[in-house]
Amino acid sequence: MSRSERQKMQAGDWYCCLDSELSALRHQARLAVHQHNQRPPDPGESLSPSLAALFADHGQDCLIEAPFHCAYGINITLGHQVYLNAGCTILDTAPVRIGDRSMLGPNVQIYCAQHHKDRALRAQGLEIARPVTLGTDVWIGGGAILLPGVTIGDGAIVGAGAVVTRDVSAGVTVVGNPARTISK
């Protein structure tokens, strides 16, 4: 039996992103994100209802500033007291897990999708999804970019504007492009 493009995506195999089921899921995410980005701030609400319903799971007291963007939303899991500053983008073609008390600065970008390097296959919409995981008490500085498949260990710091191309160990600070360790 043939697998759907969504099943291939979820399995971490090559899949075609130009698929009607995946397009419908992205449309659902765009609607939820639009509702989130257009709502007035509510100090009694830790996470907008539209995103709370969309995400795979979320802890208590999470705050996502507007504007926010995600590709699907259904692959995002937030721990308790997670904070995403304005302008964050999560292209969650694979699971994105953000641990308790982690903070993302403005305009942080998390990418799970890697397009095919062969231009003919890329033109056909072939890509592969790699998960991104942030441990607990992680701080990601503004404008940082986390590439597909990286894991950021507990208590690590990613400096503003850094481009993270590989895993960051717990308790380490990385900066630059590509990100490199400056302190432990």
For each residue, the residues with C-beta under 8 A, 3 or more apart:
1:
2:
3: 7 8 11
4: 7 8 19 21
5: 8 9 15 16 17 19 21 22
6: 9 10 15 19 21 22 25
7: 3 4 10 11
8: 3 4 5 11 13 14 15
9: 5 6 12 13 15 17 22 93 94 129
10: 6 7 129
11: 3 7 8
12: 9 94 128 129 130
13: 8 9 128
14: 8 116 126 127 128
15: 5 6 8 9 19 126 127 128 129
16: 5 19 124 125 126
17: 5 9 22 93 113 125 126 127
18: 22 23 124 125
19: 4 5 6 15 16 22 23 125
20: 23 24
21: 4 5 6 24 25
22: 5 6 9 17 18 19 25 26
23: 18 19 20 26 27
24: 20 21 27 28
25: 6 21 22 28 29 72 74
26: 22 23 29 30 71 72
27: 23 24 30 31
28: 24 25 31 32 54 73
29: 25 26 32 33 54 70 71 72 73 74
30: 26 27 33 34
31: 27 28 34 35 50
32: 28 29 35 36 50 51 53 54 73
33: 29 30 36 37 50 51 68 69 70 73
34: 30 31 37 38
35: 31 32 38 39 48 50
36: 32 33 39 48 50 51 64 66 68
37: 33 34 66 67 68
38: 34 35 66
39: 35 36 42 48 50 66
40:
41:
42: 39 45
43:
44:
45: 42 48 49
46: 60 61 62 63
47: 51 52 58 62 63 64 78
48: 35 36 39 45 51 52 64
49: 45 52 53
50: 31 32 33 35 36 39 53 54
51: 32 33 36 47 48 54 55 58 64 68 73
52: 47 48 49 55 58
53: 32 49 50
54: 28 29 32 50 51 70 73 74 76
55: 51 52 58 73 74 76 77 78
56: 74 75 76 77 95
57: 77 78
58: 47 51 52 55 62 76 77 78 82
59: 62 78 79 80 81 82 100
60: 46 80 81
61: 46 80 81
62: 46 47 58 59 78 80 81 82 83
63: 46 47 82 83 84
64: 36 47 48 51 68 83 84 88
65: 68 84 85 86 87 88 106
66: 36 37 38 39 86
67: 37 86 87
68: 33 36 37 51 64 65 84 86 87 88 89
69: 33 88 89 90
70: 29 33 54 73 76 89 90 91 92
71: 26 29 90 91 92 93 113
72: 25 26 29 75 76 92 93
73: 28 29 32 33 51 54 55 70 76 92
74: 25 29 54 55 56 92
75: 56 72 92 93 94 95 96 112
76: 54 55 56 58 70 72 73 90 92 96 98
77: 55 56 57 58 95 96 97 98
78: 47 55 57 58 59 62 82 98
79: 59 82 97 98 99 100 101 102 136
80: 59 60 61 62 100 101
81: 59 60 61 62 100 101
82: 58 59 62 63 78 79 98 99 100 101 102 103
83: 62 63 64 102 103 104
84: 63 64 65 68 88 104 108
85: 65 88 103 104 105 106 107 108 142
86: 65 66 67 68 106 107
87: 65 67 68 106 107 108
88: 64 65 68 69 84 85 104 106 107 108 109 110
89: 68 69 70 107 108 109 110
90: 69 70 71 76 96 109 110
91: 70 71 109 110 111 112 113
92: 70 71 72 73 74 75 76 95 96 110 112
93: 9 17 71 72 75 112 113 127 129
94: 9 12 75 112 113 129 130 131 132 148
95: 56 75 77 92 112 131 132 133
96: 75 76 77 90 92 110 112 131 132 133
97: 77 79 131 132 133 134
98: 76 77 78 79 82 102 104 134 138
99: 79 82 102 133 134 135 136 137 138 154
100: 59 79 80 81 82 136 137
101: 79 80 81 82 136 137
102: 79 82 83 98 99 134 135 136 137 138 139 140
103: 82 83 85 138 139 140
104: 83 84 85 88 98 108 140
105: 85 108 139 140 141 142 143 144 160
106: 65 85 86 87 88 142 143
107: 85 86 87 88 89 142 143
108: 84 85 87 88 89 104 105 140 141 142 143 144 145 146
109: 88 89 90 91 144 145 146
110: 88 89 90 91 92 96 132 146
111: 91 114 132 145 146 147 148
112: 75 91 92 93 94 95 96 129 130 131 132 148 149
113: 17 71 91 93 94 127 128 129 148
114: 111 127 128 129 130 148 149
115: 122 126 127
116: 14 121 122 126 127 128
117: 122
118: 121 122
119: 122 123
120: 123 124
121: 116 118 124 126
122: 115 116 117 118 119 125 126 127
123: 119 120
124: 16 18 120 121
125: 16 17 18 19 122
126: 14 15 16 17 115 116 121 122
127: 14 15 17 93 113 114 115 116 122
128: 12 13 14 15 113 114 116 148
129: 9 10 12 15 93 94 112 113 114 148
130: 12 94 112 114 148 149
131: 94 95 96 97 112 149
132: 94 95 96 97 110 111 112 146 148 149 150 151
133: 95 96 97 99 150 151 152
134: 97 98 99 102 138 140 151 152
135: 99 102 138 151 152 153 154 155 156 170
136: 79 99 100 101 102 154 155
137: 99 100 101 102 154 155
138: 98 99 102 103 134 135 152 153 154 155 156 157 158
139: 102 103 105 156 157 158
140: 102 103 104 105 108 134 144 146 152 158
141: 105 108 144 157 158 159 160 161 162
142: 85 105 106 107 108 160 161
143: 105 106 107 108 160 161
144: 105 108 109 140 141 158 159 160 161 162 163 164
145: 108 109 111 162 163 164
146: 108 109 110 111 132 140 150 152 158 164
147: 111 150 163 164 165
148: 94 111 112 113 114 128 129 130 132
149: 112 114 130 131 132
150: 132 133 146 147 164 165 166 167 168
151: 132 133 134 135 167 168
152: 133 134 135 138 140 146 156 158 164 167 168
153: 135 138 156 167 168 169 170 171 172
154: 99 135 136 137 138 170 171
155: 135 136 137 138 170 171
156: 135 138 139 152 153 168 169 170 171 172 173 174
157: 138 139 141 172 173 174
158: 138 139 140 141 144 146 152 162 164 168 173 174 175 179
159: 141 144 162 173 174 175 176 179 182
160: 105 141 142 143 144
161: 141 142 143 144 175 177
162: 141 144 145 158 159 174 175 176 177 179
163: 144 145 147 176 177 178 179
164: 144 145 146 147 150 152 158 168 174 178 179
165: 147 150 178 179
166: 150 178 179
167: 150 151 152 153
168: 150 151 152 153 156 158 164 172 174 179 181
169: 153 156 172 181 184
170: 135 153 154 155 156
171: 153 154 155 156 184
172: 153 156 157 168 169 181 183 184
173: 156 157 158 159 181 182 183 184
174: 156 157 158 159 162 164 168 179 180 181 182
175: 158 159 161 162 179 180 182
176: 159 162 163 179 180
177: 161 162 163
178: 163 164 165 166
179: 158 159 162 163 164 165 166 168 174 175 176
180: 174 175 176
181: 168 169 172 173 174 184
182: 159 173 174 175
183: 172 173
184: 169 171 172 173 181
